[in-house]
Amino acid sequence: MENYVIDTSAIIEKVGSKLVRKGEIKGKIIIPHAVVSELENQANKGHEIGFLGLEELQELRRFKEIVIEFVGERPTESQIKFAKSGEIDAVIRDVAFKNKAVLITADKVQAESAKAFGIKVKYMEQKEPKEKLEIEKFFDDKTMSVHLMENCFPFAKRGKPGEWELVKVNNKKLNSKKIQEIAKEVVEKSRIDPETFIEISRRGSTIVQYKNYRIVIVKPPISDGWEITAVKPLKKFSIEYYNLPLDLLNRIKEKSRGILISGEPGAGKSTFSQALAELYLSVGKIVKTIESPRDLQLPDEITQYSKNFASSEEIHDILFLSRPDNIIFDEMRDTPDFKLYADLRLGGSECIGVLHSASPIDGVQRFIGRLDVGMIPSVLDTIIFIEKGKVAKVYSLSMIVKVPTGMTESDLARPVIEVRNFENKKLDYEIYSYGEETVVIPVTSVKKTGAMELAAKSVKMELERYCDDVEVELVNDNKVIVYVPERAIPKIIGKKGVVIDKIEKDLGMSIEVKELKEEKDDVEFKITESKNQINFFVDEIGKSIDFYVDGQFLFSAICGKKGEVKVHKRSKLGKTIVKALNKDEEIVLKA
């Protein structure tokens, strides 16, 4: 009768008890103390596989057909520490070799290594079971998530994005034992199902990705009782479903380099990011994702990286060396995630970040404190807010130096991040430093009072003495911005600001003068040449004329009293015009 040595992998997979029940092994089963120590270490860390292994050892002792013998010395601390490097496996092989026993293992590498030493091996390759998990029974085609808590009724969140309803699944409370059985089944599945894997295993919590289910298991001492939350995506849409405006779609495809997808939990952020990933793939781009856990449903052509199995530095190196066109980060939770996203962006990668936020601007606020404020527009240029499964609002970010809205003194100018509504270009928020704080200020339109309207009218009447075309914008009850044609600005300001100072003093208001951008139309003209000059004749006496050559702006000039603009041939402008005439290039005048 042969002796058998069972290694850690076979015990966790419960191979020994299965073989005994089938009558395939009888006699003595030798368990190295190294196996028990490794299982104890896993259990002490709160890992489910440690408890599964210890339960299997207890199960084996119940069989009368076999004799259990524990042999060998306990491994050292360093051997346990480097168990993944093969230290414990080497001890187990040594026990099998010395006892001339058959090594039972579910580890392919261990099996091949043992054969190299001349040890008899019974390799038990695990096959995927066909049955469903018990937790799947709580789901239907309208269920997004299932919530199981110790000594509580099972609940499910059903409906559609933005219209979720928490409903009781049945009227039977789940006790601690039942919850633990469901959790145990999930963890066991991860050991034998190639589509299931443990994303995170910590003391007190385990996160498993089972097919398209994300299952979170939490137990004491982190929680006051056992609980399981399982989440499953309900829908998968293409980008056409969202009916995006053409200018936004073009920005996403070509212009935007740092996109932030934000929204409340369950709003449909991941579904939208999936659609974006497939859009980029369809236009011939290389797409990669960083996920935790890997729960996006994507084509095989898109590589999905898990930040639970690699450090930020390793993922950083992989992405820069593999040079993807687009990187989707789903989702960013803690400071290292935000810093990795920022570093990838500043390195030139096109990134799409996904995070939770109650409003579009809250998504930007989560970067404040993690990054220098001046870096934010370099990292983010577009915010897409998802609500009820739809694109609810889009913002664009840019930085300029200006006096923040609501302030009046010009010496208060500073770098300001403008957050504008992408659809109507309206300024909704400003972000800037104020003292030692960074503030996010909503920009509201000024509510005009009767007194303010009267003040604006007075300013307009006063300035119309100097210029016919005047537009007045009220900032507050103490300041206005006036827009006048460029040619009128020197006249209104006066030498050393004498004129504008007098107007401000008379009206009791601060006035900021800006150029009025005029929409000019093409005008008809005649052109003649003399020995030394080129003459343009235009029926626009006294007006500013803009000259364009082959679509490029050349210069502006005031049309004289005779409707004539003269350009000397030997001047730089004259030489350009002569060259254009000789080459038959298009010359256009606008007034």
PEVENNOR-V51846 format. One line per field, one symbol per residue. psi: psi as a letter, one per 30 degrees, with the letter a starting at -180 (. if undefined). Layout:
psi: ???
This chain:
psi: kllkkkleeeeefheeeeeeefgfklbkkkjkfeeeeeeeeeeffgkefeeeeeeeeeeeffkfflkkkklllklleeeeeheffgeeeeeeeeeeeeghlkkklgjeeeeeeeefggkkkjkjkkkklfllleffffkafgkelkjkkkglkklkjlblkfhkkjkkelgjkkleeeeeeeeeeeeeefffjfgkljekjljfkkkkjjcgkjkkkklkfelflkkkkkkkkeljllffefhkkeeeeeeeeeekfjkkjlllkgfgeeeeeeeeeeeeefghlkkllkljligkjllffkkjkkgfglleeeeeeeeeffilekkkjjlkeleeeeeeeeeeefffkjkjkklkkflefeeefffkfflkeffeffekfkkjkkkhgljekklkklklklkkkflekfggklkkjkjkkeeggkjelkklkjbglkkjkkjkkkjkleeeeeeeeeeeeeffffkejkkkkkeaffklkkklleffeeeeelkggeeeeeeeeefhlkkkklkjjkjklklklkklkaeflkkkjkhhkflkkkkkjhfkkelklkklfghkkkkkefleeeeeeeeeeeghlkkkkk.
